[in-house]
Amino acid sequence: MRVCICIPTPQTAFNQLMHTEEDFNKSRKNSVFKTSTTREFTSDEQTQQDINVSGKPELAQAIAGVDEDDLEYILDKIDSVSFEEVLETMAGILRDHKYDINFEATTYTRMEKLLEGPQAVGLSSEDYEYEVKALTGVCKFFSPYPEVRSVTKPYGDPTIPVETIRIYFLGFAWSVIGQFVNCLFYSRFPSIALSSPVYQTLIYSCEKFFETVLPDWDITLGGVKHSLNPGPWSYKEQMFSTIIFSIALANVYVFANIQTQELYYKDQWLTSAYKILLILSTQCLGFALLEFSEDLSSIQLNAIGQRYFLP
């Protein structure tokens, strides 16, 4: 597994780089990462948008990609907290995304105006509260990015299995096969490698075969019953298997070093134990450096990966 350590730019240096907040806002609008607010909807999607936010064009633009069921789910969750807490949450979202060029500029501006009160946006108290809750709920319980909202749901189906026996077997088996093939042809030219898209095609074929031939037998592991064939192959299993393979896909850092010692320098003292320990030590070096540098690193809160994946 390849571990990368990123020490983000401190906020002061970032401000110097952007010179002024006005320059930053200009770059946010012109950025190639800027999301499109003119997303084209199909007739059904547009109808759902009209139902959800009828007479609220600014809100419709800000929550593009959210359908009727998603919005109902989000509003049910946001209604469980007081309106004062919703306003505090919206203010926190604006702080976290202040320098996020992926955050929609028009949505950010709209949320700033909403915090000023209903008079600033020309809404009645009822419409104002609805829009504040909808925008805050979408960002907190779904995603602030339209690209994410257009391909995912804010909730998962708990009845769809993920960690099944067949997915662990196929995931680990194809990880071993893929790593073997990639290492075998690592030093060849032209090289041959199994990439993630190829793997997804292969494992999908294997799983459809397993779905057909495996019996629906229950196996008890740790006091929990697991079925050999829990039903049709699901998108959750496909994603989980892809994660397993992608983690095992990277080549070993010192693979070329071991080959050079054996073939070029003719070192005879290289044992299997030495090779294994050398591989483990170098592969785990990133984790060790990350732990040592945790107190020294500047964690930039508006970085997407750090905000959502670091503890």
C-alpha positions in Angstrom: 0.0 0.0 0.0 1.5 3.4 -1.0 1.2 6.0 1.7 1.6 9.7 0.8 2.3 12.3 3.4 1.0 15.7 2.5 1.9 18.8 4.6 -0.7 21.4 3.5 0.1 25.0 3.1 -0.6 27.1 6.2 -3.4 29.5 6.0 -1.2 32.6 6.0 0.9 31.3 3.2 -2.2 30.5 1.2 -3.5 34.0 1.7 -0.2 35.4 0.5 -0.4 33.2 -2.6 -3.9 34.3 -3.4 -2.9 38.0 -2.5 -6.5 39.0 -1.6 -9.8 37.3 -1.0 -11.1 39.2 -4.0 -8.5 37.5 -6.2 -9.4 34.2 -4.7 -13.1 34.6 -5.4 -12.1 35.4 -9.0 -10.0 32.3 -9.3 -12.8 30.2 -7.8 -15.2 31.4 -10.5 -12.7 30.8 -13.3 -11.3 27.5 -11.9 -11.5 24.5 -14.1 -12.8 22.6 -11.0 -15.8 24.9 -10.7 -19.0 23.0 -10.8 -21.6 23.8 -13.4 -24.8 25.4 -12.2 -26.4 24.9 -15.6 -26.7 21.2 -15.3 -29.2 19.8 -17.8 -32.0 17.7 -16.3 -34.2 15.2 -18.0 -37.9 16.0 -18.1 -38.5 13.7 -15.0 -35.6 15.3 -13.1 -36.8 18.8 -13.9 -40.3 18.0 -12.8 -38.9 16.7 -9.4 -36.9 19.9 -9.0 -40.0 22.0 -9.7 -42.0 20.1 -7.1 -39.3 20.5 -4.5 -38.4 24.1 -4.9 -41.3 25.6 -6.8 -40.9 29.4 -7.0 -37.4 29.3 -5.5 -34.9 29.5 -8.4 -31.9 30.3 -6.2 -32.6 27.3 -4.1 -33.1 25.1 -7.1 -29.7 26.2 -8.5 -28.0 25.6 -5.1 -29.2 22.1 -4.6 -28.9 20.8 -8.2 -28.8 17.0 -8.3 -31.1 16.5 -5.3 -34.3 14.7 -6.1 -37.6 14.7 -4.2 -36.9 11.7 -2.1 -33.5 12.9 -1.1 -34.8 16.3 -0.1 -37.5 14.8 2.0 -35.0 12.6 3.8 -32.7 15.6 4.4 -35.4 17.8 5.7 -36.6 15.1 8.1 -33.1 14.9 9.6 -32.6 18.7 9.8 -36.0 19.1 11.5 -34.7 17.2 14.5 -32.5 20.2 15.5 -33.4 23.8 16.4 -33.3 26.6 13.9 -30.5 28.3 15.8 -28.4 25.2 15.5 -29.1 25.1 11.8 -27.8 28.6 11.5 -24.7 27.7 13.5 -24.1 24.7 11.2 -24.4 26.9 8.1 -21.9 29.4 9.5 -19.5 26.4 10.1 -20.0 25.2 6.6 -19.0 28.6 5.2 -15.9 28.7 7.4 -14.8 25.2 6.3 -15.3 26.0 2.6 -14.1 29.6 2.6 -11.1 28.7 0.4 -12.6 25.6 -1.3 -12.5 26.3 -5.1 -14.7 23.2 -5.6 -17.6 24.8 -3.6 -20.1 26.5 -5.9 -19.5 30.2 -5.7 -23.1 31.2 -6.2 -24.2 28.8 -3.4 -21.5 30.2 -1.1 -22.7 33.8 -1.8 -26.4 32.7 -1.3 -25.6 31.2 2.1 -23.7 34.3 3.2 -26.8 36.4 2.4 -29.1 33.9 4.2 -27.1 34.4 7.4 -27.8 38.1 7.3 -31.5 37.4 7.7 -34.7 37.1 5.7 -34.7 40.8 4.7 -31.3 40.4 3.0 -32.8 37.8 0.6 -36.3 39.2 0.4 -38.0 36.1 1.7 -40.9 35.6 4.1 -40.0 33.9 7.5 -41.4 30.6 6.4 -39.6 30.6 3.0 -36.4 31.8 4.7 -36.4 29.0 7.3 -37.2 26.4 4.6 -34.3 27.5 2.4 -31.8 27.7 5.2 -32.7 24.2 6.4 -32.6 22.8 2.8 -29.2 24.3 2.0 -27.7 23.4 5.3 -29.2 19.9 5.3 -27.9 19.2 1.7 -24.4 20.2 2.7 -24.3 18.4 6.0 -26.3 15.2 5.4 -25.5 14.8 1.7 -22.7 16.6 -0.1 -21.9 20.3 -0.9 -20.8 19.2 -4.4 -23.3 18.7 -7.2 -21.1 16.1 -8.9 -21.3 13.9 -5.8 -25.0 14.4 -5.3 -25.8 13.5 -9.0 -24.3 9.9 -8.6 -25.0 9.0 -5.0 -27.8 9.0 -2.4 -27.7 10.5 1.1 -28.5 7.2 2.6 -27.7 3.5 2.0 -29.9 0.4 1.8 -29.0 -1.7 4.8 -30.6 -4.8 3.3 -28.0 -4.9 0.5 -25.0 -7.1 1.7 -21.5 -5.7 1.5 -19.0 -8.0 3.4 -19.9 -11.4 1.9 -17.9 -14.5 1.8 -17.8 -14.5 -1.9 -16.5 -11.0 -2.1 -13.7 -11.6 0.3 -12.7 -14.8 -1.6 -12.8 -13.1 -5.0 -11.3 -9.8 -3.8 -8.3 -11.4 -2.2 -7.8 -14.0 -5.0 -7.8 -11.4 -7.7 -5.5 -9.2 -5.6 -3.0 -12.0 -5.4 -3.3 -12.7 -9.2 -3.1 -9.0 -10.1 -0.1 -8.3 -7.9 1.7 -11.4 -9.3 1.1 -10.4 -12.9 2.1 -6.8 -12.2 5.3 -7.8 -10.4 6.2 -10.5 -13.0 6.1 -8.0 -15.9 7.3 -5.0 -13.9 10.8 -5.0 -15.4 9.7 -6.1 -18.9 9.3 -3.7 -21.8 6.6 -3.2 -22.9 5.2 -4.0 -19.5 1.9 -5.7 -18.8 -0.3 -4.7 -15.9 -3.8 -5.4 -14.6 -5.5 -2.1 -13.9 -8.6 -1.4 -11.9 -11.0 -1.2 -14.9 -9.7 -4.5 -16.2 -10.1 -6.0 -12.7 -13.7 -4.7 -12.3 -14.6 -6.4 -15.6 -13.0 -9.7 -14.6 -14.4 -9.8 -11.1 -17.9 -8.9 -12.3 -17.8 -11.9 -14.6 -16.6 -14.2 -11.9 -19.2 -13.0 -9.4 -22.1 -13.5 -11.9 -20.8 -17.0 -12.3 -20.7 -17.5 -8.5 -24.2 -16.0 -8.2 -25.4 -18.8 -10.5 -23.5 -21.9 -9.2 -23.0 -21.3 -5.5 -25.6 -22.9 -3.2 -27.4 -20.8 -0.6 -25.7 -22.4 2.4 -25.3 -20.7 5.7 -21.9 -20.7 7.4 -21.6 -19.5 11.0 -18.5 -17.4 11.7 -18.0 -15.8 15.1 -21.6 -16.6 16.0 -23.0 -14.8 12.9 -24.6 -16.6 10.0 -23.2 -15.8 6.5 -24.6 -17.1 3.3 -22.4 -18.4 0.5 -24.8 -16.9 -2.0 -26.8 -14.0 -0.5 -28.4 -13.1 -3.8 -27.7 -11.0 -6.8 -24.4 -9.3 -7.1 -24.7 -5.8 -5.8 -23.0 -2.5 -6.5 -21.8 -2.4 -2.9 -19.9 -5.6 -3.4 -18.5 -4.3 -6.7 -17.2 -1.2 -4.9 -15.8 -3.1 -2.0 -13.9 -5.5 -4.2 -12.5 -2.7 -6.2 -11.2 -1.1 -3.0 -9.5 -4.3 -2.0 -7.8 -4.7 -5.3 -6.8 -1.0 -5.6 -5.0 -1.2 -2.3 -3.1 -4.2 -3.3 -2.4 -2.9 -6.8 0.6 -0.7 -6.1 4.0 -2.3 -6.8 6.4 -2.9 -3.9 8.8 0.0 -3.4 12.0 -2.1 -3.2 11.1 -4.6 -5.9 13.6 -3.1 -8.3 16.3 -2.9 -5.5 16.0 -6.7 -4.9 16.2 -7.4 -8.6 19.3 -5.2 -9.0 21.0 -6.9 -6.1 20.3 -10.4 -7.4 20.9 -9.9 -11.1 23.4 -7.1 -11.3 25.5 -7.2 -8.1 25.1 -11.0 -7.9 24.5 -10.9 -4.1 24.2 -14.4 -2.8 23.3 -13.5 0.8 19.8 -12.3 0.0 17.4 -14.6 1.9 13.7 -14.8 1.7 13.5 -13.5 5.3 15.6 -10.5 4.3 13.4 -9.7 1.3 10.2 -10.0 3.3 11.5 -7.8 6.2 12.8 -5.2 3.7 9.5 -5.1 1.9 7.4 -4.7 5.1 9.7 -2.1 6.6 9.6 0.1 3.5 5.9 -0.3 2.9 5.1 0.6 6.5 7.6 3.5 6.6 4.9 6.0 5.4 2.7 5.1 8.4 5.5 5.6 10.8 6.5 9.0 9.3 2.8 10.1 9.3 2.6 9.3 13.0 5.8 11.2 13.8 4.8 14.2 11.8 1.2 14.5 13.0 2.1 17.1 15.6 4.3 19.0 13.2 2.0 19.1 10.2 -0.4 22.0 9.4 -3.8 20.5 8.9 -5.8 22.6 6.5 -9.4 22.1 7.4 -10.8 23.1 3.9 -8.8 20.3 2.2 -11.4 17.7 1.1 -9.4 14.6 1.9 -8.2 15.7 5.3 -11.6 17.0 6.4 -13.4 13.7 5.5 -10.8 11.0 6.0 -8.5 12.1 8.8 -9.6 11.5 12.4 
